[in-house]
Amino acid sequence: MRILQDTRIDFMASRTLALTISLLLVVASVGILSTRGIKKGVEFAGGAHVILRYVDPPQIETVRKLVIEAGLSGSSVTAFGDTGGAEIVIRVPLPESEKEGERDRDQAAKIVEALRPPEIADRIAQGFLDLNVADQVTLEKHLVAEAGLDEVTATAIAETLSTQRRENNGVFTTMEDVLALDGMTEEAKSYLQSHAFVGPFALRGQEFIEASISGEMRDKAVFAILGALIGMLIYIWIRFKFEWGLAAIVALVHDTVITLGAFSLAGMEANLPVVAAFMTLVGYSVNDTIVVFDRVRENLRDRGSSKLSEGINLSINQNLSRTLITSLTTLLAVAALFFLGGPVIHPFAFILIIGIFVGTYSSIFIASPILLIWQRFFGGRSTDGPRSKMPRSGKRVSS
């Protein structure tokens, strides 16, 4: 399948303009990164990541105010998922300067306590159970010690309550929903009606990462990306020549910096899936570059082109249909992830969308011109002289 047939576009004639645009984009990206930085997730900043599901959607500003008033500075509160604002995520970072023994690890408990209305806190202080927060072990203990149920019955009811709450979007909306559950005995119903209630929200999930661990994860992520770049340089150096590998690495750095700038401008959080996205971007970009370079090498060897620029133009034109098909099909899949995959996958998909555009662009307008510049100043192959007509492609050389 070929979208374009026998194109003879002189890509290298626009290399000066392309390099200038790329330089401006790189400088702009560095400026954005210097001023805005990268918003680090819990994995890289350390801290708590808590997901709450409300019975009725709360006001985000009110939740944020309560969290700050509780002394959890630097917290972020955002709506989560397609729930109409009923599910929220609260992230509380931990400064790495704090000493290990001075941290309060139970951040989830502090957040839950800060968000409870005063009347709910009073009822809990009086010994009442919040069925949207109490875990299975706590429910079982209260049913045995206070309701007088035997352990087998108490375990079954507590398990039923926990399972139904989890499957019911993680929250009970009314006490009637609780009392109508299968397996509920009269003794259990009587106890729950007089000693329990349905709170305004439920704890859906929590995660806590020490700052020291997050620092280690951050360092390993950086080393992974740098290691991938070095590995690519060595591989292309062995397969082609050093200058070819250098040109590919310059294109990879170009792609990474511009994508980082766009990521910072979008205000998304960096986490482990984001690192995976950048590793994917590195592989995708260098693959396209290698395909072009391989075709350049074949054309220079088999066709005996006297001008490197002509060989590069011919090779890019021969691969143009393949490049468009690969990029478009990949873009369709990544766009589906971005628009349909939910907020958790947004940063990953966003990086790949930007990466597909800049990776395809750099394979043509960055890596190849860098190779020309190297040959002009350090190589023996001439890139000067009068422009001759580009040789028409004959039989197709497999890449």
N, C-alpha and C positions, 0 to 999 in steps of 0.2 A: 504494500500500500504506500503510495507516494502522493502527498498533497501537492507538491510543486515539482515540476519537471524541467530539467536542464536550465536552471537559473544561472545567471552570470553576473551576480551583484558584486561590485567592487567594495567589499567591506573594509579593506585596509585603507581605502582613500579617506575614510571618516575616522581613522584611528586617533588623530590629534583632538578632534572634537569629543570623541568618546572618552579619551583619557582625561580631558579637562573636566567633563561632566562628572566622571567618577571621582576625580580629586576633590571637587566641590562637595559631592555627597559624603565622601569620607571625612572631610574637614567638618562638615555640618554634623555628622554622626558623632565625631569625637567631642564637638562642642556640647551636644545634647547629653552625652554620657558624663561629661565633666560637670555640667550644671545640675542635671536631674539624677544622674546615677541610675543604678538598677535596683528596683524594688525587690528586696529579698524575701522569699517565703520562709516559713518556719524551719524548713530543712537547712537553710543557709544562715538564718539570723538567730535561730534558737528561740524557744518560747512555746506557747500553747496555741493549739488550733482546735476550736470548739464549734460544733454545729448544734444549733438549737432549732426545734420545730415548735412553733406557736399554734395554739388553738385558733386564735384570731391574729391576722397579720399585724405586727407592731409598727410603730413609727421608728424608722431607722435612726433618726436624729435623737429620739428619746433614749433608745437603747445605747447609742454611742455616748450620750451624756452621762448615763448611769454607770457605764463602764469606766469612764474617765474619773468620775467622782469617787469610784472605789479605789483609786490609786493605781489603776492599770494604764499608765501613760503609754502613748505610742500605739495604742490598739487601733485596729481597723474593723469596721462592722459593715458587712455587705450582704445583700440578699443572695440567696443561693438556690439554683435550680428553677424549674418551672412550677413554682408553688404560689405565685401571686404575692410574694413577700412574706409568706408564713414561715419559711425556713431561712435562717440567717447563719452566717459564718463570722465568728469573732476570732481575730488573730492578735495575740499578745506577745510581742517580741521581748527577748531578754537581752540586756546589754552584756557583751562578753567580758566587760571589766569587773562584773560582780564575782565575788568569790563563791566557790562551790557550796560552802556551808551556809551562805547567807540567802540562798534562794528559797522561795516558797514554791515547791513543785506542784502543789495542788491548785493550779490555776483554774481548772474547770470548776472546782468548788467555789472559788472566790467569785467567778463570773456568775454562776447560778445564784449565789447569795446576793450579789449586787443587783441582779435583775428581778428578784422576788419582790412583789408589792408588800408593804408593811403588814397588811392583814394576813397574807399567806405566811410570812415569816413568824407572826405571832402564833398561828395555828400549829406550825411545825415545832415551835418552842414548847407548846403544850402537849406534844407527843403525838400529834396527828401525822398520818402518812400521806405524802404526795404521790399518788399512783402514777404520775407521769415522770417521776424522777427516781423513785425507789427501785433498786435492782432486785433480782430474783432472790438472792440470799436474804436480803433485808425483809422482803415480803414473807418469805418462809419462816423466818425467826419470829416475826410478829404474830403470824397465824398460829404458831405452836404455843408461844409463851403467853399471849394475851387472849387469843380466840379459843384456845383449848382444843385445837384440832390435832389429830395424830400426825406424825411426820409424813406418812405416805400421802395422806389427803392434802396436807399443807404444801408439800412439794409439787403435787399435781396442779393445784390451784395457782401457786406462784409461777410455775412454768407456763400455764395457760395465759395468765395475765401478761407475762413478759413477751410471749410469742405473739399474742394478739396485738399488743401495743406496737411491737416492731413491724408487724404486717399491716397495721392500720396507720401507715405513714409515720409511725414512731410516736403517736400521741393519742390519748383518749380525749374525746371532746366533751362527753357528759358522763356522769356517774351511772346513768341508766345503761350505757354501753358496757360498763364493767359488770354490773349485776346481771346482765342478760347473757353472759358468757356460759358456754357449756361446762358442766362439771361443778358449777358453783353451788355449794351446800347452803342450807338455811343459816347455819352457824357462821359461815364465812360472810354471807350477805349481811347478817346482823352486825357483825364486827366492822365490816368495811363501811357500812352506812353511818355508824356512830364514831369511828376512829380514823376514817380516811376521806380523802377528797381528790378531785381532779384539778391539778394545778394548771397555770396558764401556758406552760411550755414543757417540753421534754428534751432531755439531753440525747441527741442522736449519735454523737461521736465526739471523741477527743483524742488529741495527740500532743505529746510533750517531748521536746528535744532540747537537751542541754546545749548551751552555747559552745562549749568545748567540742562537742560532737558535731555540731553544725559547722564549726570552723574546719574541722577535719574533712567533712563532706565537701565543703566549698573548695578546699585545696585539691582534693582528689578530682573534683569536676574540672578544675582548671588544668591539672596535669593530664587528664584524659584528653582534653581538646588539644593541648600542646603536643602530646604524644602522637595523636592522630596526624597532626600537621607534619611532624618530623618523619613519621612513618611514610606518609605520602611522598615527601621529598625524596627519601631514600629509594622508594619503589620506582618513582618516575626517573630518578637519576640512573638506576640500574637498567631500566627498560629503554630509556631514551638517552639523554645526556643531562649533565648537571643544569645547564641553562634552561632546558625544558622543564625540569622539576622546579627550578626557581620561579619560572613564569607561572606554573600551576599554583605554587604556594602563594605568590603575590595575589593571584585571582581569589584564592581561598580566604586570605586575610581581608581582601576587599569585600567579599561576600559577608564574612563574619562581622566586620565592623559596621557595615551599613545595616545589616539585620539587627544587630545590637542597638543601634541608634533608633531604628523604628520600634523595637521592642520597648526601649526606655520611653520613647515619646508616647506610646500607647498606654503606659502606666501599668503594665501587667507585672505579676510577681514571678520571679525566677525560682524554680524548684527543680527537682530531679527530672521530671518529664521534659522540662525546658532544655536541660543538658542533653538529654536523649535527642531532642529535636535538632540541636546544633550539631551533634555527631552525625545525624542523618543528613543534615545540610552539607556537611563536609564531604560525605561519601557521594551524595548526589552531584554536587558541583564538580568534584574531581573526576567523576566518571564521564561526564560530558566533555570535559577538557581532554581526557585521555583519548576518547573516541576521535576528536578533532585532530589531536597530535598524531595519532596512529595513521590517520588518513594522510596527513601532511608528509609523514615519513615515507609512506608508500608512494605517494605522487612524486616526491623528490627523487626517490630511488628508481622507480620504474619509468617515469616520464622524462627524467633528466632536466627538470625546469632550471633555468639559469637564475631565476629570481625567486627568492624565498617568498616575497609578497604574492607573487602569482600562484605559487604552490599553496599558500595558505588560503587565498581566495577560492581557488578551485576546490580545496578540501572542504571548506565551510559550505560551499554551495552543494557539494555532493552529499553532505550530511544534513542539509537544511530541513529536508522533509522528515528525516528521522528525529531530528531535534524537536521540531514542532509537534509531532505525534506524541513523543515521550513526555514533553512538558505539558501539553494539554491534557492528556489522560491522567497524569499525576496530579495536575491542578484540580481536575474534577473530583478526584478522590479526597484531596485535602480540603477543598471547599465544602464538601459534604460533611467532613469532620467538624469544620469550623461552624457551620450554620446549623447542623443537626446534632452535633455531639454533646452539647451542653457546656456550661461554663468551665467545668474542670479541664476539658480538652482544648479550650480556646487558646491558651498560650502556645501549646504544642503546635496546633494547626496554623496559628498566625505566623510563627517562625517559618514553617515550611512554605506557606503561601509567598511570603516575602522572599524566601530563599530560592524558590523556583524561578522567580523573575530575575533576581540578581545573579543567580548561578548560571542561567542560560545566557544572560547578557555578558557575564564576565568570560565565559568560554570563548566567545567570539571577539569581544572588544577589549578585553584586558589581557588574557593569557597570550593570545596570538600577537598583539602589538608589543608586549614585553619581550617576546621572542625575537621580534624584528629589531627592537632597540638593542638587545644584547648582541645580535649578529652585526649590527651596524658599528658598534663601538669595540667589540671584543672578538668577533668572528671573522672568518675569511670570506663568507658568502656576501656578495654585493646586493644591496637593496636599492641602489641608485640607478641612474640611467633613464632613458626615455621609456615611458610606459608603453608596453606592447599589448596587443590584443590577448585577452585571457584565453588559454587553450581550451577548446571545447572538450567536455568530458567524453571519453570513449566508453570502454566497458567499465562496469561498476566494480570497484575494489571493495571487498568486504572489510568491515571494521571489526 
